[in-house]
Every structure is written in structure tokens, then in C-alpha cells.
């Protein structure tokens, strides 16, 4: 499995180096892997899904996760990966749509790792927030404020924000970060 995960990284890195990406890069993948590894829960399917989850990132599109899952799982099949592994990775990638609660513990860990940046120290969160704005540079300020506020409120309203014990400690700092970011996005009176 180590050879497959190494090949996945080699396959994925060029996608993450595409122009216009400032947050959805290989550094984001490495941060997810580090978050899972430091908590002792990194598995081969999680590592594969991390490399595949943001292969396609178009800030104008709403189907990035589905397209990423399709491309990455087609690549997995071409490598001879077992269909069950490919299906598992596919489900993990789709879980990062954050549209519904994770269906399995592994999905919950993966979603929590994807959102770990929300509970980062203030400087790391600010860099993330700035990088997201750069990825959406094509969106006028007023529209960005409205859209970004909705996204941040969605995460702030989740109870709990992190669903696994391994990431639960990030809940309080994430809520502080989210509230500060929402305050910055509020229109000036």
C-alpha cells in the first residue's frame, strides 16, 4: 500500500500546483495528513483520499468533489486498486462536500481533518482566510462577503463542529476564528 500512496502523491502533486490555487494546494493535503498522523488515525484509505479530494478545484464550480473523486478513482482503478478501496476513497472524498453528516467514523475523521484549519492558531487561520479570498478574487467584494459569510456561518452553526474525539479540542478555537472572520466580513455601518 505504501507504493500506491507514494504513486498517488506523485500523480496528485501537479494538480495541486495549478495556477490560481492559494489554499487548495499540496500544503493543505500535507496539513490534513499531519493532523491525522499526529492523532494516530492515519490509514492508507485516508491518505489516498487526502491526495485525491481536491484534485479539481474550480472556485466557480459546485461539483469539485464529485469530479475529483471520479478522476482520482479512475486513476486508482488504472493502478489495479481493489474496487472496495476505490469505493471507500470515493465516499471519503465526497464527504468533504460538507453537505451532510459523515456516514462512518473514517469519513468523520476525514472531514474533521479537512476542517482542522478552522481551529488553527489565529495567524494560521488568517493566512487560510486570506488564501481563500485570493482563490475567489474573481468575485466582487460585496458578493464575496455575502457568500463567504454564509459558508462560515454554516460551520459555526454545526453542533458539534468536529464530530470525532480526536479533533474535539479544535471546536472552541474554531468558533473564535469563525466569529472573528464573520465580524471582518460584516459591512461597515
Backbone as ProteinMPNN parsed JSONL, in Angstrom:
{"seq_chain_A": "XXXXXXXXXXXXXXXXXXXXXXXXXXXXXXXXXXXXXXXXXXXXXXXXXXXXXXXXXXXXXXXXXXXXXXXXXXXXXXXXXXXXXXXXXXXXXXXXXXXXXXXXXXXXXXXXXXXXXXXXXXXXXXXXXXXXXXXXXXXXXXXXXXXXXXXXXXXXXXXXXXXXXXXXXXXXXXXXXXXXXXXXXXXXX", "coords_chain_A": {"N_chain_A": [[0.822, -1.199, 0.0], [2.056, 1.184, 0.583], [3.488, 1.831, -1.71], [1.418, 2.482, -3.44], [0.278, 4.745, -2.191], [2.453, 6.492, -2.365], [2.649, 6.7, -5.144], [0.189, 7.895, -5.615], [0.553, 10.398, -4.448], [2.547, 11.406, -6.182], [1.075, 11.45, -8.563], [-0.925, 13.3, -7.883], [0.301, 15.734, -7.095], [0.95, 17.584, -9.314], [-1.626, 18.543, -9.981], [-2.322, 19.959, -7.694], [-0.589, 22.042, -7.874], [-1.504, 23.809, -9.713], [-2.07, 26.939, -11.389], [-3.523, 29.713, -9.697], [-4.336, 28.494, -7.398], [-4.308, 28.966, -4.0], [-4.919, 28.152, -1.474], [-5.984, 25.525, -1.703], [-3.915, 23.479, -2.088], [-0.926, 21.38, -2.282], [0.127, 21.756, 0.219], [-2.103, 22.035, 1.855], [-3.063, 19.418, 1.715], [-0.903, 18.098, 2.94], [-1.127, 19.222, 5.478], [-3.572, 18.136, 6.309], [-2.88, 15.405, 6.332], [-0.894, 15.482, 8.293], [-2.435, 16.254, 10.498], [-4.071, 14.019, 10.834], [-2.142, 12.012, 11.172], [-0.774, 12.879, 13.502], [-2.666, 12.393, 15.377], [-2.809, 9.729, 15.435], [-4.429, 8.291, 13.665], [-4.19, 7.964, 10.955], [-4.781, 6.233, 8.014], [-4.247, 4.085, 5.171], [-6.436, 4.343, 3.251], [-7.421, 6.884, 4.066], [-5.17, 8.468, 3.588], [-4.88, 8.189, 0.814], [-7.347, 9.313, -0.012], [-6.963, 11.915, 0.896], [-5.006, 12.868, -0.865], [-6.506, 12.786, -3.168], [-8.773, 14.402, -2.817], [-9.069, 17.16, -3.486], [-8.307, 17.354, -6.132], [-9.441, 18.501, -8.402], [-10.146, 21.808, -8.5], [-12.109, 24.336, -8.879], [-13.099, 27.453, -8.301], [-15.423, 28.475, -9.328], [-17.147, 26.431, -9.721], [-19.518, 23.948, -8.571], [-19.192, 21.304, -8.206], [-16.758, 20.178, -7.524], [-15.764, 18.194, -5.723], [-17.063, 15.821, -6.531], [-16.107, 15.606, -9.147], [-13.372, 15.446, -8.62], [-13.297, 13.039, -7.161], [-14.129, 11.249, -9.162], [-12.047, 11.451, -11.095], [-9.798, 10.751, -9.539], [-10.461, 8.202, -8.578], [-10.706, 6.805, -10.937], [-8.055, 6.85, -11.685], [-7.036, 5.318, -9.545], [-8.225, 2.832, -10.157], [-6.929, 2.288, -12.564], [-4.46, 1.762, -11.561], [-4.775, -0.67, -10.527], [-6.021, -0.914, -8.094], [-8.027, -2.405, -5.528], [-11.556, -2.717, -6.059], [-13.159, -2.24, -3.768], [-11.548, -0.619, -2.173], [-11.31, 1.619, -3.806], [-13.993, 2.452, -3.835], [-14.318, 3.124, -1.158], [-12.494, 5.261, -0.895], [-13.673, 7.002, -2.704], [-16.105, 7.601, -1.366], [-15.055, 8.876, 0.903], [-13.878, 11.171, -0.232], [-16.164, 12.451, -1.272], [-17.408, 13.071, 1.106], [-16.228, 15.42, 1.882], [-17.714, 17.421, 0.818], [-19.246, 18.503, 2.702], [-21.968, 18.535, 2.99], [-23.746, 16.86, 4.27], [-23.958, 15.06, 7.405], [-21.074, 13.052, 8.251], [-20.991, 9.596, 7.292], [-19.599, 7.461, 8.33], [-17.118, 6.501, 10.789], [-14.554, 6.842, 9.723], [-15.047, 8.645, 7.632], [-15.86, 10.794, 9.22], [-13.477, 11.4, 10.598], [-11.962, 12.198, 8.399], [-13.366, 14.43, 7.392], [-13.169, 16.081, 9.647], [-10.379, 16.457, 9.685], [-10.091, 17.846, 7.289], [-11.315, 20.205, 7.983], [-9.724, 21.12, 9.999], [-8.118, 23.398, 9.904], [-9.803, 25.467, 10.569], [-9.762, 25.545, 13.313], [-7.235, 26.349, 13.888], [-4.284, 28.162, 15.066], [-4.567, 31.757, 15.466], [-2.991, 33.181, 13.51], [-2.429, 31.257, 11.528], [-5.037, 30.625, 10.771], [-5.803, 33.136, 9.764], [-4.101, 33.335, 7.548], [-5.101, 31.234, 6.019], [-7.721, 32.201, 5.579], [-7.167, 34.489, 4.077], [-5.971, 33.266, 1.849], [-8.14, 31.846, 0.799], [-9.738, 33.982, 0.013], [-8.131, 34.962, -2.041], [-8.336, 32.867, -3.881], [-10.881, 33.28, -4.701], [-10.803, 35.66, -6.08], [-12.019, 36.62, -8.334], [-14.572, 37.236, -7.6], [-16.654, 39.914, -6.8], [-16.241, 42.225, -4.03], [-18.594, 42.727, -2.368], [-20.349, 40.606, -3.023], [-18.686, 38.501, -2.37], [-18.397, 38.836, 0.405], [-21.013, 38.243, 1.259], [-21.382, 35.556, 0.343], [-19.173, 34.195, 1.497], [-19.628, 34.696, 4.193], [-21.953, 33.205, 4.565], [-20.983, 30.599, 4.23], [-19.13, 30.433, 6.37], [-20.859, 30.85, 8.532], [-22.414, 28.55, 8.294], [-20.586, 26.569, 9.129], [-20.093, 27.49, 11.724], [-22.563, 27.111, 12.899], [-22.788, 24.393, 13.091], [-23.267, 21.675, 15.252], [-21.872, 19.207, 16.979], [-18.989, 21.05, 15.81], [-16.674, 19.613, 15.156], [-16.687, 16.165, 14.853], [-15.391, 13.975, 15.904], [-13.643, 12.515, 18.695], [-10.918, 12.905, 18.528], [-10.5, 15.348, 17.291], [-11.964, 17.15, 18.738], [-10.986, 19.114, 20.504], [-10.428, 21.257, 18.922], [-12.731, 22.646, 18.558], [-13.528, 24.941, 20.212], [-11.448, 26.943, 19.646], [-11.922, 27.136, 16.892], [-14.472, 28.201, 16.739], [-14.022, 30.74, 17.788], [-12.26, 31.765, 15.822], [-13.978, 31.665, 13.566], [-16.023, 33.442, 14.323], [-14.576, 35.845, 14.495], [-13.745, 36.102, 11.826], [-16.23, 36.377, 10.582], [-17.019, 38.794, 11.691], [-15.151, 40.508, 10.503], [-16.044, 40.378, 7.907], [-18.472, 41.605, 7.98], [-20.523, 44.258, 6.792], [-19.441, 47.649, 6.888], [-20.872, 50.099, 8.971]], "CA_chain_A": [[0.0, 0.0, 0.0], [2.938, 2.356, 0.604], [3.807, 2.183, -3.092], [0.247, 3.122, -4.018], [0.142, 6.091, -1.646], [3.529, 7.302, -2.958], [2.252, 6.967, -6.527], [-0.924, 8.844, -5.547], [1.136, 11.724, -4.226], [3.202, 11.821, -7.433], [0.009, 11.743, -9.51], [-1.736, 14.441, -7.45], [1.021, 16.997, -6.897], [0.777, 18.584, -10.385], [-2.958, 19.139, -9.887], [-2.316, 20.912, -6.583], [0.319, 23.139, -8.217], [-2.111, 24.605, -10.777], [-2.171, 28.379, -11.176], [-4.756, 30.172, -9.075], [-4.567, 27.854, -6.104], [-3.535, 29.554, -2.907], [-5.168, 27.324, -0.295], [-6.217, 24.126, -2.087], [-2.604, 23.095, -2.605], [-0.322, 20.221, -1.617], [0.325, 22.098, 1.638], [-3.362, 21.687, 2.526], [-3.064, 17.954, 1.833], [0.095, 17.757, 3.962], [-1.686, 19.6, 6.782], [-4.567, 17.109, 6.65], [-2.155, 14.183, 6.683], [-0.254, 15.728, 9.586], [-3.467, 16.252, 11.535], [-4.478, 12.624, 11.042], [-0.979, 11.271, 11.679], [-0.473, 13.279, 14.881], [-3.707, 11.834, 16.237], [-2.673, 8.281, 15.371], [-5.562, 7.689, 12.962], [-3.959, 7.954, 9.512], [-4.817, 4.93, 7.358], [-3.992, 4.188, 3.732], [-7.558, 4.977, 2.547], [-7.454, 8.31, 4.386], [-4.06, 9.119, 2.885], [-5.247, 8.243, -0.608], [-8.42, 10.29, -0.176], [-6.405, 13.26, 1.069], [-4.355, 13.258, -2.118], [-7.481, 12.898, -4.244], [-10.011, 15.13, -2.522], [-9.148, 18.477, -4.136], [-7.599, 17.34, -7.423], [-10.094, 19.523, -9.221], [-10.621, 22.915, -7.681], [-12.54, 25.489, -9.666], [-13.973, 28.205, -7.399], [-16.69, 28.815, -9.995], [-17.927, 25.2, -9.873], [-20.111, 23.392, -7.35], [-19.055, 19.844, -8.228], [-15.333, 19.846, -7.462], [-15.517, 16.936, -5.015], [-17.505, 14.711, -7.385], [-15.164, 15.497, -10.26], [-12.105, 14.957, -8.054], [-13.487, 11.618, -6.847], [-14.176, 10.496, -10.416], [-10.699, 11.413, -11.685], [-8.867, 10.024, -8.685], [-10.827, 6.786, -8.512], [-10.326, 6.231, -12.238], [-6.607, 6.631, -11.58], [-6.854, 4.159, -8.659], [-8.585, 1.624, -10.913], [-5.853, 2.053, -13.534], [-3.312, 1.243, -10.807], [-5.125, -2.007, -10.068], [-6.526, -0.896, -6.715], [-9.259, -3.177, -5.364], [-12.769, -1.895, -6.155], [-13.643, -1.834, -2.438], [-10.718, 0.513, -1.751], [-11.717, 2.758, -4.628], [-15.306, 2.895, -3.353], [-14.094, 3.758, 0.141], [-11.845, 6.55, -1.162], [-14.699, 7.822, -3.347], [-17.005, 8.077, -0.306], [-14.308, 9.826, 1.734], [-13.754, 12.429, -0.965], [-17.483, 13.096, -1.329], [-17.744, 13.576, 2.443], [-15.697, 16.783, 2.044], [-18.683, 18.414, 0.341], [-19.801, 19.064, 3.939], [-23.404, 18.72, 2.751], [-24.479, 16.077, 5.259], [-23.037, 14.495, 8.394], [-20.331, 11.868, 7.803], [-21.716, 8.344, 7.488], [-18.748, 6.487, 9.027], [-16.067, 7.119, 11.614], [-13.456, 7.258, 8.851], [-15.486, 9.886, 6.988], [-15.841, 11.842, 10.24], [-12.079, 11.788, 10.78], [-11.509, 12.879, 7.193], [-13.999, 15.749, 7.388], [-12.547, 16.858, 10.721], [-9.036, 16.842, 9.244], [-10.26, 18.862, 6.254], [-11.731, 21.438, 8.65], [-8.821, 21.419, 11.12], [-7.61, 24.765, 9.779], [-10.715, 26.398, 11.236], [-9.368, 25.603, 14.718], [-5.794, 26.635, 13.971], [-3.928, 29.405, 15.752], [-5.1, 32.894, 14.707], [-2.176, 33.537, 12.34], [-2.652, 30.233, 10.505], [-6.4, 30.826, 10.274], [-5.819, 34.362, 8.943], [-3.464, 33.002, 6.273], [-6.095, 30.428, 5.302], [-8.808, 33.088, 5.176], [-6.608, 35.322, 3.006], [-5.771, 32.398, 0.68], [-9.46, 31.575, 0.222], [-10.158, 35.203, -0.707], [-7.34, 35.014, -3.277], [-8.904, 31.899, -4.828], [-12.143, 33.861, -5.164], [-10.511, 37.041, -6.484], [-12.95, 36.991, -9.41], [-15.867, 37.601, -7.015], [-16.637, 41.267, -6.228], [-16.21, 42.24, -2.563], [-19.911, 42.59, -1.748], [-20.828, 39.236, -3.225], [-17.816, 37.61, -1.601], [-18.766, 38.965, 1.822], [-22.275, 37.522, 1.473], [-21.158, 34.125, 0.151], [-18.226, 33.679, 2.497], [-20.318, 34.733, 5.489], [-22.874, 32.055, 4.615], [-20.161, 29.395, 4.437], [-18.591, 30.445, 7.733], [-21.985, 30.646, 9.455], [-22.768, 27.119, 8.205], [-19.686, 25.823, 10.012], [-20.292, 27.957, 13.094], [-23.827, 26.566, 13.398], [-22.72, 22.934, 13.277], [-23.144, 21.25, 16.644], [-20.599, 19.899, 17.154], [-18.271, 21.353, 14.578], [-15.838, 18.423, 14.936], [-17.508, 15.054, 15.352], [-14.592, 12.898, 16.49], [-12.916, 12.922, 19.899], [-9.546, 13.292, 18.171], [-10.464, 16.746, 16.837], [-12.894, 17.936, 19.551], [-10.319, 20.254, 21.138], [-10.369, 22.374, 17.976], [-14.038, 23.29, 18.471], [-13.548, 26.289, 20.802], [-10.695, 27.917, 18.848], [-12.56, 27.306, 15.58], [-15.601, 29.127, 16.89], [-13.435, 32.086, 17.932], [-11.789, 32.161, 14.488], [-15.121, 31.885, 12.688], [-16.697, 34.69, 14.736], [-13.717, 36.973, 14.086], [-13.809, 36.226, 10.368], [-17.548, 36.923, 10.251], [-17.01, 40.234, 12.071], [-14.38, 41.212, 9.464], [-16.833, 40.383, 6.674], [-19.683, 42.408, 8.145], [-20.392, 45.58, 6.15], [-19.239, 48.785, 7.803], [-22.089, 50.95, 9.071]], "C_chain_A": [[0.865, 1.261, 0.0], [3.299, 2.798, -0.805], [2.633, 2.905, -3.747], [0.083, 4.542, -3.487], [1.244, 7.01, -2.183], [3.192, 7.659, -4.404], [1.105, 7.974, -6.567], [-0.407, 10.26, -5.332], [1.776, 12.25, -5.502], [2.163, 12.2, -8.491], [-0.673, 13.068, -9.163], [-0.983, 15.767, -7.414], [0.872, 17.993, -8.048], [-0.601, 19.261, -10.369], [-2.971, 20.24, -8.83], [-1.408, 22.107, -6.843], [-0.254, 24.036, -9.316], [-2.182, 26.081, -10.387], [-3.526, 28.72, -10.554], [-5.058, 29.539, -7.742], [-3.679, 28.526, -5.057], [-3.767, 28.817, -1.596], [-5.281, 25.858, -0.658], [-4.994, 23.596, -2.835], [-2.119, 21.827, -1.907], [-0.07, 20.506, -0.136], [-0.936, 21.801, 2.451], [-3.435, 20.171, 2.735], [-2.097, 17.53, 2.934], [-0.424, 18.104, 5.359], [-2.737, 18.587, 7.236], [-3.882, 15.825, 7.109], [-1.485, 14.323, 8.045], [-1.253, 15.689, 10.726], [-3.917, 14.835, 11.849], [-3.349, 11.808, 11.663], [-0.716, 11.599, 13.148], [-1.498, 12.741, 15.874], [-3.735, 10.31, 16.179], [-3.785, 7.579, 14.613], [-5.366, 7.634, 11.447], [-3.917, 6.52, 9.001], [-4.525, 5.149, 5.874], [-5.195, 4.776, 2.987], [-7.666, 6.476, 2.822], [-6.342, 9.058, 3.646], [-4.364, 9.245, 1.396], [-6.323, 9.306, -0.844], [-7.909, 11.717, -0.013], [-5.765, 13.738, -0.223], [-5.373, 13.457, -3.235], [-8.577, 13.918, -4.038], [-10.15, 16.498, -3.179], [-8.381, 18.502, -5.456], [-8.146, 18.431, -8.328], [-10.604, 20.592, -8.277], [-10.849, 24.123, -8.572], [-13.498, 26.277, -8.783], [-15.304, 28.62, -8.021], [-17.633, 27.602, -10.08], [-18.443, 24.704, -8.522], [-19.906, 21.888, -7.252], [-17.604, 19.379, -8.153], [-15.06, 18.496, -6.811], [-15.901, 15.741, -5.88], [-16.542, 14.514, -8.549], [-13.807, 14.984, -9.784], [-12.192, 13.472, -7.764], [-13.465, 10.786, -8.116], [-12.782, 10.355, -11.025], [-9.772, 10.543, -10.849], [-9.193, 8.535, -8.64], [-10.593, 6.086, -9.843], [-8.826, 5.938, -12.249], [-6.333, 5.41, -10.69], [-7.143, 2.856, -9.396], [-7.486, 1.276, -11.91], [-4.6, 1.505, -12.859], [-3.573, -0.172, -10.303], [-5.609, -2.059, -8.638], [-7.811, -1.713, -6.63], [-10.488, -2.26, -5.436], [-13.289, -1.414, -4.791], [-12.847, -0.636, -1.916], [-11.119, 1.764, -2.521], [-13.056, 3.319, -4.164], [-15.182, 3.624, -2.018], [-13.496, 5.145, -0.046], [-12.855, 7.51, -1.791], [-15.633, 8.427, -2.293], [-16.318, 9.099, 0.592], [-14.205, 11.184, 1.043], [-15.087, 13.165, -0.994], [-17.914, 13.648, 0.03], [-17.253, 15.01, 2.64], [-16.569, 17.829, 1.351], [-19.314, 19.132, 1.53], [-21.295, 19.348, 3.797], [-24.26, 17.974, 3.765], [-23.473, 15.495, 6.244], [-22.31, 13.268, 7.83], [-21.072, 10.589, 8.173], [-20.924, 7.312, 8.281], [-17.731, 7.236, 9.882], [-14.931, 7.617, 10.734], [-13.824, 8.54, 8.102], [-15.438, 11.04, 7.984], [-14.415, 12.321, 10.497], [-11.584, 12.61, 9.592], [-12.08, 14.299, 7.11], [-13.376, 16.63, 8.466], [-11.143, 17.32, 10.327], [-9.11, 17.939, 8.183], [-10.588, 20.216, 6.874], [-10.792, 21.849, 9.782], [-8.297, 22.848, 11.07], [-8.521, 25.779, 10.467], [-10.347, 26.573, 12.705], [-7.895, 25.877, 14.922], [-5.549, 27.909, 14.783], [-4.365, 30.581, 14.872], [-4.293, 33.26, 13.455], [-2.38, 32.539, 11.199], [-4.053, 30.371, 9.918], [-6.461, 32.057, 9.373], [-5.181, 34.106, 7.581], [-4.403, 32.174, 5.407], [-7.195, 31.32, 4.743], [-8.377, 33.975, 4.001], [-6.442, 34.498, 1.72], [-7.097, 32.059, 0.01], [-9.938, 32.8, -0.552], [-9.408, 35.307, -2.034], [-7.888, 34.04, -4.317], [-10.225, 32.404, -5.416], [-11.965, 35.318, -5.583], [-11.461, 37.538, -7.565], [-14.307, 37.46, -8.882], [-15.759, 39.006, -6.421], [-16.789, 41.227, -4.702], [-17.57, 42.024, -1.915], [-20.456, 41.18, -1.853], [-19.978, 38.244, -2.436], [-18.204, 37.646, -0.126], [-20.029, 38.152, 2.13], [-22.046, 36.009, 1.395], [-20.258, 33.523, 1.206], [-18.864, 33.666, 3.878], [-21.263, 33.548, 5.63], [-22.11, 30.765, 4.881], [-19.67, 29.336, 5.876], [-19.692, 30.244, 8.771], [-22.426, 29.184, 9.468], [-21.885, 26.301, 9.147], [-19.876, 26.222, 11.473], [-21.551, 27.346, 13.714], [-23.803, 25.055, 13.596], [-22.493, 22.612, 14.745], [-23.006, 19.739, 16.693], [-19.951, 20.18, 15.8], [-17.394, 20.171, 14.184], [-16.535, 17.244, 15.593], [-16.715, 13.908, 15.951], [-13.871, 13.399, 17.739], [-11.513, 13.433, 19.583], [-9.43, 14.767, 17.799], [-11.314, 17.676, 17.71], [-12.255, 19.173, 20.174], [-10.232, 21.468, 20.211], [-11.673, 23.167, 17.943], [-14.008, 24.721, 18.997], [-12.702, 27.277, 19.992], [-11.302, 28.146, 17.462], [-13.704, 28.311, 15.688], [-15.12, 30.563, 17.072], [-12.984, 32.597, 16.566], [-12.946, 32.5, 13.558], [-15.846, 33.18, 13.045], [-15.878, 35.909, 14.323], [-13.794, 37.188, 12.576], [-15.158, 36.804, 9.947], [-17.619, 38.409, 10.587], [-16.246, 41.052, 11.017], [-15.176, 41.335, 8.165], [-18.078, 41.25, 6.762], [-19.492, 43.77, 7.483], [-20.244, 46.668, 7.208], [-20.508, 49.639, 7.809], [-21.812, 52.359, 8.647]], "O_chain_A": [[0.452, 2.294, -0.526], [3.406, 3.995, -1.075], [2.835, 3.839, -4.524], [-0.22, 5.454, -4.257], [0.99, 8.189, -2.43], [3.423, 8.788, -4.838], [1.056, 8.818, -7.462], [-0.879, 11.205, -5.964], [1.573, 13.408, -5.868], [2.354, 13.165, -9.23], [-0.965, 13.868, -10.053], [-1.571, 16.816, -7.677], [0.678, 19.178, -7.776], [-0.712, 20.437, -10.714], [-3.547, 21.309, -9.034], [-1.456, 23.088, -6.101], [0.439, 24.93, -9.802], [-2.332, 26.423, -9.214], [-4.54, 28.088, -10.853], [-5.947, 29.998, -7.025], [-2.463, 28.632, -5.221], [-2.918, 28.847, -0.705], [-4.71, 25.017, 0.036], [-5.039, 23.31, -4.032], [-2.81, 21.272, -1.053], [-0.056, 19.58, 0.676], [-0.849, 21.368, 3.6], [-3.822, 19.704, 3.806], [-2.438, 16.694, 3.77], [-0.185, 17.364, 6.313], [-2.786, 18.222, 8.411], [-4.245, 15.237, 8.128], [-1.505, 13.395, 8.854], [-0.961, 15.156, 11.797], [-4.122, 14.493, 13.014], [-3.577, 11.011, 12.573], [-0.463, 10.699, 13.949], [-1.224, 12.647, 17.07], [-4.586, 9.676, 16.803], [-4.068, 6.409, 14.87], [-6.301, 7.286, 10.725], [-3.135, 5.698, 9.478], [-4.557, 6.28, 5.389], [-4.993, 5.651, 2.144], [-7.968, 7.253, 1.916], [-6.56, 10.158, 3.139], [-4.128, 10.293, 0.794], [-6.214, 10.106, -1.773], [-8.367, 12.626, -0.706], [-5.959, 14.884, -0.629], [-5.121, 14.228, -4.162], [-9.26, 14.276, -4.998], [-11.274, 16.949, -3.405], [-7.864, 19.545, -5.857], [-7.391, 19.187, -8.94], [-11.392, 20.319, -7.372], [-9.917, 24.827, -8.961], [-14.612, 25.816, -8.535], [-16.208, 29.068, -7.316], [-18.791, 27.745, -10.472], [-17.873, 25.005, -7.473], [-20.394, 21.259, -6.313], [-17.263, 18.31, -8.659], [-14.219, 17.736, -7.29], [-15.159, 14.762, -5.957], [-16.202, 13.382, -8.896], [-13.168, 14.181, -10.464], [-11.269, 12.721, -8.082], [-12.845, 9.723, -8.145], [-12.385, 9.26, -11.424], [-9.049, 9.701, -11.381], [-8.288, 7.701, -8.662], [-10.309, 4.888, -9.867], [-8.388, 4.907, -12.759], [-5.503, 4.566, -11.03], [-6.391, 1.89, -9.274], [-7.149, 0.105, -12.083], [-3.773, 0.86, -13.505], [-2.689, -0.8, -9.718], [-5.614, -3.126, -8.023], [-8.603, -1.711, -7.572], [-10.452, -1.142, -4.922], [-13.801, -0.3, -4.682], [-13.412, 0.259, -1.287], [-11.25, 2.842, -1.942], [-13.23, 4.537, -4.107], [-15.863, 4.623, -1.781], [-13.946, 6.104, 0.582], [-12.888, 8.692, -1.451], [-15.917, 9.624, -2.326], [-16.937, 10.083, 0.998], [-14.421, 12.223, 1.667], [-15.133, 14.373, -0.765], [-18.701, 14.593, 0.092], [-17.796, 15.74, 3.469], [-16.2, 19.002, 1.303], [-19.851, 20.231, 1.388], [-21.821, 20.28, 4.406], [-25.369, 18.403, 4.084], [-22.277, 15.442, 5.958], [-22.874, 12.53, 7.022], [-21.701, 10.505, 9.229], [-21.507, 6.386, 8.846], [-17.516, 8.437, 9.718], [-14.397, 8.701, 10.97], [-12.985, 9.429, 7.957], [-15.021, 12.144, 7.634], [-14.177, 13.523, 10.604], [-10.873, 13.599, 9.766], [-11.362, 15.248, 6.796], [-13.088, 17.801, 8.219], [-10.764, 18.456, 10.61], [-8.288, 18.855, 8.176], [-10.185, 21.255, 6.352], [-11.053, 22.843, 10.459], [-8.057, 23.446, 12.119], [-8.059, 26.834, 10.901], [-10.591, 27.632, 13.282], [-7.363, 25.662, 16.012], [-6.482, 28.63, 15.137], [-4.517, 30.42, 13.661], [-4.883, 33.618, 12.436], [-2.49, 32.934, 10.038], [-4.235, 30.247, 8.707], [-7.107, 32.021, 8.326], [-5.667, 34.607, 6.567], [-4.489, 32.389, 4.198], [-7.557, 31.209, 3.572], [-9.136, 34.179, 3.054], [-6.741, 34.984, 0.629], [-7.171, 31.992, -1.217], [-10.481, 32.671, -1.649], [-9.991, 35.7, -3.045], [-7.902, 34.352, -5.508], [-10.626, 31.993, -6.505], [-12.89, 36.119, -5.448], [-11.683, 38.742, -7.696], [-15.104, 38.02, -9.635], [-14.862, 39.265, -5.619], [-17.393, 40.303, -4.157], [-17.688, 41.212, -0.997], [-20.966, 40.628, -0.878], [-20.495, 37.265, -1.899], [-18.324, 36.602, 0.515], [-20.096, 37.458, 3.145], [-22.469, 35.269, 2.283], [-20.552, 32.457, 1.747], [-18.661, 32.727, 4.648], [-21.359, 32.953, 6.704], [-22.55, 29.932, 5.674], [-19.782, 28.299, 6.53], [-19.49, 29.554, 9.77], [-22.769, 28.641, 10.519], [-22.379, 25.443, 9.878], [-19.823, 25.369, 12.359], [-21.593, 27.095, 14.919], [-24.714, 24.499, 14.21], [-21.635, 23.205, 15.399], [-23.995, 19.046, 16.453], [-20.334, 19.607, 14.78], [-17.369, 19.771, 13.02], [-16.927, 17.318, 16.758], [-17.307, 12.955, 16.458], [-13.528, 14.578, 17.827], [-10.985, 14.293, 20.289], [-8.371, 15.369, 17.976], [-11.374, 18.876, 17.443], [-12.931, 20.186, 20.353], [-9.989, 22.584, 20.671], [-11.719, 24.25, 17.359], [-14.428, 25.635, 18.288], [-13.19, 28.36, 19.673], [-11.2, 29.247, 16.921], [-13.873, 29.167, 14.819], [-15.741, 31.497, 16.565], [-13.288, 33.73, 16.194], [-12.903, 33.503, 12.846], [-16.241, 33.932, 12.155], [-16.436, 36.899, 13.85], [-13.895, 38.321, 12.107], [-15.215, 37.639, 9.043], [-18.214, 39.19, 9.844], [-16.654, 42.164, 10.682], [-14.996, 42.292, 7.412], [-18.674, 41.593, 5.74], [-18.424, 44.371, 7.596], [-20.847, 46.604, 8.28], [-21.127, 49.863, 6.768], [-22.711, 53.199, 8.668]]}, "name": "protein", "num_of_chains": 1, "seq": "XXXXXXXXXXXXXXXXXXXXXXXXXXXXXXXXXXXXXXXXXXXXXXXXXXXXXXXXXXXXXXXXXXXXXXXXXXXXXXXXXXXXXXXXXXXXXXXXXXXXXXXXXXXXXXXXXXXXXXXXXXXXXXXXXXXXXXXXXXXXXXXXXXXXXXXXXXXXXXXXXXXXXXXXXXXXXXXXXXXXXXXXXXXXX"}
